[in-house]
Amino acid sequence: MKSLIVSKSDAMKTLAAILACSLALILVVVGAITAPKSYLAQGVSAADRRVPVYAVSRDDNRIAISFDAAWGSEKTLEILDILDDYNVKTTFFLVGFWVDAYPERTQQIAQRGHEIGNHSTNHPNMPTLSPEQMQQEILQTHQKIEELTGTSPTLFRPPFGDYNNDLIDILHQMDYECIQWSIDSLDWKDIGTEAIVQRVTSDVQGGDIILFHNNSEDVLEFLPLVLEELQRQGFEIVPISQLLLDEPYIIDNNGIMRQS
């Protein structure tokens, strides 16, 4: 009969193996919890997934402000006036049906020196579409913007911030960069001017991308306060394309664009 006595070293080796297996299991579970649903549905591992640009690693104080425009345009001209007052240029992400409804506003945004990005044609949840449908959502709005402004958009923001590998691959094939945000103003939730100013200006870093909406409730009240405070802190506000890095670069797992 074999001895049932286990040496101390053997016991330690066994315990170490158990702990290693437990740690691996925990990492798998955590990864499954935190990975975007669209990736889990496709069975894409965290190592294989592509990530949009949420922010940029920079050595200076450049940041970007962006406005998503899908519904309403009543405040757009006044937004442009405020931006002029502070000598600030930004990026407007336009949905195709917004461009159809407000062609003059689209032209005015471009004429006043602001960048126009593509925000889809019908504001769908992009990962629910086939690759061919995704391409049409991007291409149709691309053509509308190009015809009205004479400029070709190169930045795409997915509606609802939802994306998957197919979308990012298609965008790269079309010479687009997929753009998210690192600071959400929550202006769409109508949380009030003071709360929005605090959210946006209290913890800004060079390379941040700020999200606003062109027709949010308090935009005309909070925007001057935000611009004044950001400039007081020494930040240079530029369109997103002027924030991005030249190649070669990488986008890490947290969506930070870094020089490679």
N, C-alpha and C positions, 0 to 999 in steps of 0.2 A: 504494500500500500504506500502511495506517495505521501510524503510529509505534507501536512496542512499548515505548517509553520511558515509564515511569510516574513522575509527579512525586512528590516526597516527601509533599506534602499529600494527594494522592490515595491514596497507600499507607497513610497514617495513617488516613484515613477508612475504607478497606477493612478495616484491622486492627480498628478500633473496632466496625465492624458485625459482624465475625466474633466478637469478644469478647462483644458484646451478645447475639447469638444463642446462644452457648455458655452464657452465664449463664442465659438463659431456659430452655434445655433442662435445665440442672442443677436449677433451681427446680422444674420440672415433675416430674423424676425423684424429687427429695427429697420433694415433696408426695405423690407416689404411694406412696412407701415408708412415710411416717409417717402417712398418713390411715388411719382405722379401716377394717378389711376390709369391714364392712357398708356403708360409704359407697362404697368402690371397686366393690363388686358392683352397686350401684345406679347407678353412673355419676354420683354427686353430687360436684360440685367442692367444694374446701375453702371457697370463698367462700360457697357455698349451704348448707353443713351447719350444723345446729343442735347446740349443745353443752349438756350438763347443767351443774349447779353443782358445781364441785369445791371451791371456797373462796370467801370473800367479802372484798372489799377494805373494811377498816374502820380507823377511827382509834383504836379502843380495844383492850383485851386480851380481848375475848370470843372464845371458841372453843367448839366443839361436840364431844361424844363420841357415837358411835352404836354400837349393837349389832345385828348381823344375826342373826335367829333362824329357822333352817330345820329343824335336827335337834337333838333333845334339849332337856331343860329342867331337868336335875338341879341345875344351879348357879344358876338364875335367881333364886330367893328370896334366896340368899346375896349375889348381885350387888346386888339391891335393898337389902339390909341395909347393904352397904358404901357404896353411894351415899348412903343416909340418914346414915351416920356422918360423911360429908364434906359433907353438905348440898348435894348435886349432883343436878341433873335432866338427863336425857339423852333420846335418841331411840332407840326400838327399832323396827327394820324387821322386820315379821312376815310370813311366808309363810302362805297360806291353810290349807294342811294342818297347819301348826304350830298355828294358831289352833283348828282343829278338834280337834286332839289335846290341847291345853292351854287350854281356855277359861277356867279359873280363873286361870291364870298371866297370860293376856291381861288379864283384869279387874284383877288385882293390879298389873300394870305401870301401868295407867291410874290406879287408885285412889291410887297412891303418887306421883302427880304427874309421871309421865314421858310424853313424847310417843310416840305410836304411828304409824309410817309403814307404807306398803304395800310389800310385797316380792314381789308376784305371788301367784297361787293355787297353781301347781304347780312353781315355780322353773324355768321354761323359758329357753332362749336366745331372748329376745324378738324380735330381728330375723328369726328364722326363721319367725315367725308372720305371718298375714295381719292387716291392721288390725282386722278384726272379732274375731279371736282375741285380739289384744292387749287390746282393750277389755274382753273378757270376763275375762281374767286380772286386770285392774285392778279391774273392777266387782265381781266375786264376793268378793274379799277386802275391798274397801271396805265392802260390805254386812255381812260377818261382823264386822268390827271395830266398825262402827256399832251393830249389834244388841247386841253384848256390852258395849260401853263407853259408848254414848251420844254418842261423839265421832266426827266425820268426818275421816278422814285427808286430808291435803293434800300429802303428800310421798311420792314413789315412788323406790325404789332398784332398778334393773334387776338381776336375777340375773347373776352373773359380771361385772357392770359393763358389759355389752354393750348397745348401743343403736343406734338409727338415727333419721333424720328423722321417719319415720312415728310411732315411739313418742313422741318429744318433742311432735310436733304433737297426737297424741291426748291426751297428758297435759295439755297446755295447754287443750285443749277441755274437759277434765273438771275444770279448775281445780286441777290438780296441778303441782308443780314436780319436775323430775327431779334427783335428788341422787346425787352420787358421793362421793368423799373425796379429801383432799389428803395425808393421812398414813395409810399402811397399816401396821398393827401387825405384820402377818404372823403373828398369833397362831394362825391355822389351820395353820401349818407346824410348830408345836411347836418353835420355835427357843429356847425357854427364857426364864425370867422376866427375867434381866438384859439379854438382847438386846432383848426387847420394850420394857422401860422405856427403854433407851437410844434405840431407834428413835423412840419416841413423844415423848420429852421433850427431846431434844438440840437440835432446830432448829424449835421451834414459833413461829408468828406469829399475831397476831390475825386472826381470820377462818378459821382452819384447821378442817377437819372430820376427825375421827379415826375410823378403822374398827376395831371389835372384833367378836367373835362371842360369843354368850351361852354357848356350851358348849365353848369352847376349853380346851385341856388345863390351862393355868396361869392362867386368868383370875382365880381367887380369890387367887392369890399376887401377880400383877403389878398388879392394879387398885388396891389401896390405895397401892402405891408410886407409881404413875403419878399418881393424884389428889393425893397429898401433894406431889409434886415440881411439878406444874403449878400448884397453889395457892401453893407457895413462890415460884414465879417470877412470881406476881401475875396469873395468868390467871383470868378468870371463865368457868366452864363452864356453858353453857346448852343447852337443846334447839335443834335446828337451825332451827326456825321463828323463834326469837328471834335467830338469827344473821343471817337473810336481811334484805335491804334492802326498804324500801317503794318502790313505783313513784314516779317513773320510774327504771328501771335497765336496764342491758345486761348480757349475759353474753359476755365476750370469747372469742377463739378458744382461750384456755387454760382456759376454764371458770371464770374469775374473775368473780363478780357485782360490778358497779360501778355507782355512781350515775351516771345519764346527765345 
